[in-house]
Amino acid sequence: MNKQMTAGDVVAQLKSGMTIGIGGWGPRRKPMSLVREILRSDLKDLTLVAYGGPEVGMLWAAGKLKKVIYGFVSLDAIPQEPYYRKARQAGAIDVVELDEGMLTWGLRAAGMRLPFLPTRVGLGTDVMTYNPEFKTITSPYADGEVLLAMPALNLDVALIHVNRSDKLGNTQIDGPDPYFDDQFARAAEKCFVSTEELVDRMDFSHPDTAKQNLFERYLVTGVVHAPFGAHPTSFPPMYGWDMDHMKKYAASAAEEDGWDKYVAEYVTGGEDAYLEKAGGAERVKNLKLPVF
Amino acid sequence: MSQSTDFSLAELIVTAASEAWRGNGEVLASGAGGPLTRLGASLAKLTHTPELLMTDSEAYLVEEPIPLGPRGDYKPKFSGHLPFSRVFDCVWRGLRHAMTGPVQIDRWGQTNLSMIGSDFRKPKIQQLGVRGLPGNTINHMNSMWVANHSTRVFVEGEVDMVGGVGYNKARWPAGVKQDYVDLRLIVSNLCVLDFEGPDHAIQVRSLHPGVTFEEVQAATGFPLLKSPSMKETLHPTAEQLAIIRRLDPHNIRAAMLKDNPPGIRAA
């Protein structure tokens, strides 16, 4: 059993119209090398589920998205994701805006193969107004409380970036916060991970950090070796986000042909060229971790 | 403790914000509306409410509030783990008091962090999204911080997109549990408001030095009540100022309000 593949192999398994979940949180630990491979593809009409960061703006700018389901979209230090804001203010994108907790609840429902999970979160707000498909359910017990039946967010595919993986699909995440990557993996038909470090067997190489394993390898369909694959997002504890790069990306949204220029400079040439353009391995490795 | 006269408006606001957490006991104090709210939570923990839990603003619990900005040699000491998934566990259990910085607030205490405009599908200005407001407001104590008290923030009707729930009866379908909605304070650059009027009506609890009720009313899109005990916002004590200055060694607070005004307005 060897699940190693290339980013191209992953994208070859995706189809236009699919629902794709992307792990990480805002500009933190996003599988950006896989996102860039989607940018290079002819996929379209994707539905994206994410705690959104730059992947939302990029995939929209590249014409890949039909719909985004999110709890927020932000680059943290640049509060408004520039292309996402542009898309919204042009009325050019279909969205399901959720409370951050509702999103994980929908993923959990999917991961447990349930149609929904009950919650109070969202009731009394315009999340209900703008998502009229959301229904309430009355507790069958004596309390009779009316709750929101948060529908399952079933994913065709989840994409996640991890610190290390073996060729069997055993993964480890070292950052202080695992975000909701385990929930994304469980909610998906297929989960593909990109990894900074690839080993043959985790039990031979990293048995002492097995507690950093957050989801089981039976959930993992493919493993892509992608050093610095989270750039320009942060990858604790290895490297911080590249705010210079994200500022340049953000500025491109206001420039004529800004996106095309960004793609020509960073995306078209492939990942080796990308890393060179980003200043090389040495620079990325030394990007300071953000202090919150 | 003697009151000081040499302090900035930002320092007065931090002191006023800290009052939101007074007596809350063992709950997570989240100053989630930027540096002044984080300083307020930290000040609360270091003075009147040491039982509060706090994080390093990333994923770990700490017993000693962490100074703002670059930390130099300071190494946070972690007492526990609170990644986002456990923050939601905390929220849903109701053991938190957050102070957020919404872009709009209405007379019912409903809050908006999502978008400005009349058409959700095509906002005039896209903001962050509802983020955690729906879950926070229906589950635990909440307060708010407003840097620019104006009718743009305190709107006349409902907020453009209700992300955080409040006390608007029309928004609550029969059978939905409202028991955990618990709005506490709104701290602005002009005053402190609370929800202790009839039917949770918003009232002025204290006015910052030199500010009049009429000025606050003119900057608010809905009628305000005066608290029966309305007074001047308490000035920070020397002890409080020392703590604030220690927790903000880079003086980030000075950039939070335009021109960093003094706490007591020049006559």
Interface residues (C-beta under 8 A of the other chain):
Chain A: W25 Y70 G71 F72 V73 S74 P79 Q80 Y84 R85 R88 Q89 A90 G91 E97 L98 D99 E100 G101 M102 T104 T119 R120 V121 G122 L123 G124 T125 D126 V127 T129 Y130 T136 T138 G144 E145 V146 L147 G175 P176 D177 P178 Y179 F180 V291 F292
Chain B: D56 S57 E58 A59 Y60 G69 P70 R71 H81 P83 F84 S85 F88 V91 W92 S114 M115 D119 F120 R121 K122 P123 K124 I125 Q126 Q127 L128 G129 V130 R131 G132 L133 P134 G135 I138 N139 M161 V162 G163 G164 V165 R171 W172 P173 A174 G175 V176 K177 Q178 Y180
